[in-house]
Amino acid sequence: MTRQKRSHHRLKRAVAPYLYLSPSLIIIGLLMLLPMVTVIGYSFQNSAVLRRDPSFAGLKHYQAIFADPVFWASLWHTLYFTCMSVVFHMTIGMIFALMLNSDRINPTLRNILRVLYILPWLFTAVIIAVIWRLLLEPNGVVNSILMQLGLIGSKVEWFSSPETALHAVTFANIWAGYPLFMVSLLAGLQGIPKDFYEAADIDGAKAYQKLIFITIPQLMPIIISISLLDFIWTMQVFPLIWITTGGGPIYSTEVLSTYTYKLAFSSYNLSQAAASAVIILLISLGLTLFYIRYQKAR
């Protein structure tokens, strides 16, 4: 084989994988990259979409976003909603995973609990929002139970009060999202060698010591990976908040996603909405790059 033929053969082998990937890359470009670039362009224009020849606005819309107190309130609400959700997703998921992995529970009961614990994963965000609106309305089940137990003296409007709305919608999201951690951690628990626990039993280790020094360190890669993914996903939650509170009352549950939606479809300020969307994109991109770097480090 001549040098030219060898070079041509190597080129074909190098290009072949990209040819196989080209349909997917084209679809990704059309459905993801093109809209992202378009939105970024809108954020630097005046009256984007609404006019045929929008003028260049520079950083005007970003300055307006950063000067808006509602934006900073929505950013704080997003951080609270996201951080509390991730922490309790992990905590509840860990408790249930340990329970379902325990040999002390009857196998039949374990199978029943698996079905019950994973139920929130079967519902869409819309169904979850409707369920919790019914449960937490003033005449709902939750108020009735709390009043019978003597924990509250009168009916609480969970989603209508600025003092409780953010906590209520966060609680609903916690209930909806813990199965991801539970399933992932249960798979991780079943992959830990039993020799570690047998050696710990020989040394006289107690249950909490085995949890701290064996279980958690072995699960740490899964915990960090799922926590980062959950943080990225939870930060962009929209349907649950929109259907339950709509960002109210008095902006008490306004998050970045609802803030951007209102700018676009309530105020019809598409340029500022695009700027807000770009800010969300940059935050998500930073978290995604951190996640990728962590995965490569592993």
N, C-alpha and C positions, 0 to 999 in steps of 0.2 A: 504494500500500500504506500503510495507516494505521500510526501509531506502535505501536499494540498488536500488530498482526500482525507488524511488523518485530521487535519484542521477543520475540514468541513464536517466530519463525523462528530468531533468534539463540540462544534457549534450547535449541531442538531440536538445532541444530548443535553446541552445547556439550555436550549430554548424550549425543548419539549415540555418540561413541567409548567412553564408559563403559558404555553398554548392550551394545556389542559385546564389551567386555572382561569384563562381569559374570560369564559362566560360568567363565572362568578365575580371576577374583578369588574367586568363591565356593569353587571347588575348592582354591585356595591357602589360603583361610581355614580350611577344614575339615581339610585335611591337614597344614598347617604352623603357622598362627597359633594355632589352638585347642589342639593338643598342647603347644605351647611355653608358652602361658598356663597350661595345666593343670599342667605340670611345675613352673613357677615357683610356683604355688599349693601344690603338694605340699612344696616345700622349706621352707615356713613352717608346716608342720603336723607334729604328732606322730603316728606310726603311720599315715602316709598310705596309702591304699588298703586296708590291713589292717583298719581299723576304719571303721564307718559314720559315726561322729561324731568325727573326729580333732580334737584341741584345737590351739589356736594356739601355736606354739613360738617365734615371733620369729626371731632370728638364731642360735638354739641350734645348729642343724645346720651352719651355716656356720662357727661357732666350732669345732665338733668337727672339721670338715674341715681347717681351718687348723692345728689342734693335732695332727693326725695326721702323724707323720714319713713314713709311706708315701705320703701325698699329695705332700709336697715331693720325695720321691725320684721319684715318677711324673712330676711336673712337670719335674724335671731331665732324666729319661730322654726325655720328650717333646721337650724343646728340643734335646737332643743328636741324637735320631733324626731330627727334622725338619730342623734346620740342616744336618747332614751330608748328608742325602738331597738337599736342594735344591741345595747347593753342587756335589755330584757329578753330579746330574741335569744341571745347567747345563754343567759342564765336559765331561762325556762327550758330551752332546747337541751342544755346540759343535764338538768334535773331529770327530764323525761327520758333522755337517752340512757342515763345511768339506771333509771328504774326499769326500762325495757331490756337492759342488758343484764339485769340481776338474776341470779339463779334462785333467789329466795322467793320470787313471785311465780305462781303457778303458770305453766306454759300456755294453758288455755286463756287465762286472764291476761297474760302478756299479749296474746294475739288480739284480744278484744280491745285492750288499751291502745295498741298500735293503730287500729282502725279509728278509734275515737280521737286520738291525739293528732292524726293526720287530716281530720275532717276540714279544718280551716283552709287547707291547701286545695280543696276541691271547689271552693267557691271563687267566683270572679270578684273583682274589687267592687263592682256595682252591687252585687248581692250582699257582700259583707257590709257595705255602707247602709243598705236598706235594713238589714237585720239589726244593726246597732242603733239605727235611728228609732226602730220600733222598741228595742229593749230599753233605751235610755230616754225615751220621751217622758214627760211628767207623769203620765198615767201608765207607764210601762212596768215591766217585770222587775227591773233593778230597783226602782224607787219603792215598789211594794215590799220587796224582800228587806231592803234596808230599814224601812219604817217599822216593819214587824219585828226586826231585831233590835230596834231602838237606837240605831246608829245615826239616823237623821230624824228631825222633828217635823219636817215638811217636805213637800215634793221639790226636787231639784231639777231645774231645766239645764241639763248637762251640756247640750249643744247650743243653747241660746244665751248662756251667761258668759260674759268675758272672762270671769274668774275660773270657769271649769271647762270651757269649750276646747282649749288646746290640750288639756290633760285627757279629756274624753276621746278626742280623735286619735291621740297618741296611743291610748289604751286599746282602741279598736284595731289600730295597725299592729300593735304588739301581738294581739290575739291572732291576727291574720298571717303573721310572718314567722312565728317560731318554728313551724315544721321543717323549714329549710335547715336550720341548725340541728334540730333533733335527728333528722335522717342522716345528715352528714356526720355528726358526732357518733351516732349509733354505728355507722359503718366503720368509723375510726376505732371505736372501742372494740369491735369484733376483730380488728386487725392487730391489736396489741398482744404480743406473746404471753401466754399464761405463766411461762417460766418466771417472768418478772414478779408476779404476785406470789408465786410459790416461794421464791427466794425471800420476799418480804415477810411472808408468814413465818418462815423459819427464823428470821431475825426478830420476830415479835412485833412487827409493825402493826399499828392500828389502822382502822378503815380510813380515817381522815389523812393519815400519813401516806398511805398508798395513793390516795386521791391527789395529794399535793406533789408528791415526789415521783410518781409513776404515771398516773393517768393524764394529768394536765400537761406535763412536759411532752408526752407522746402525742397528745392531741393538738399541741400548740400550732404546728403548721396548718392544720385544718381550721383552727379557730381564727388565726390571722387572715387566712385566705377568704373564708366565708364572711368574716367581719368587714373586710374591705369591699367585697362585692355587695354585701347588704347595705353598706353605707352609701355606695354609689347609687344603688337602685332606690333606696328609701328616700334619698334626697330629691328624687324626681317624681315622687308619688303625687298624682293629681286626682284621679277619679274619687278616691275615698274622701278626700278633704272637700272636693267640689260638691259632692252629693250630700254630705252630712252638714257642712256649715257654709260652703261657698266662700270661705275665707273670712267670714264674720264670726260673731258680731263685732262690729267696730274694729275690723282688721285683726281681731285677737287670734285668728287661726290662719292669717294670710301667710303663705309660704311663697317661695320663688316661682313655683310653677303656676299657682293661681294668680300671682301678681303679674306675671308675663301674659297669661291668658286674658286678664281684664284689660291690660294695656292694648292688646290687639283687637279684642272683640267686644269690649264695652266702651272703651274710649276711642277706638279706631286709630290709635297712635301706633301704627305698625313699625315706624322707625325706632321708637323707644322700646317697643316690644322686641324687636330684633336685637337691640343693644342688650336688653335684659337676657335674652336667650343666649347671646354670645358669652355673657358673664357666667351663666350656668354651664355652658359648654366648657369654658376654661377651668372652672372648678372641677367638673367631672373629668376633664382630660388630665388635670394634675393628679387626681386620685387614681385614675387608670394607669398613668405612667408609674406611680408609686407601686401599684399592685403588680405591674409587669416586671419592674426591677426586683421586687421581692420574690416573684416566681423564678426569675433568672438566678437570683442569689441562692435559692434552694438547690 
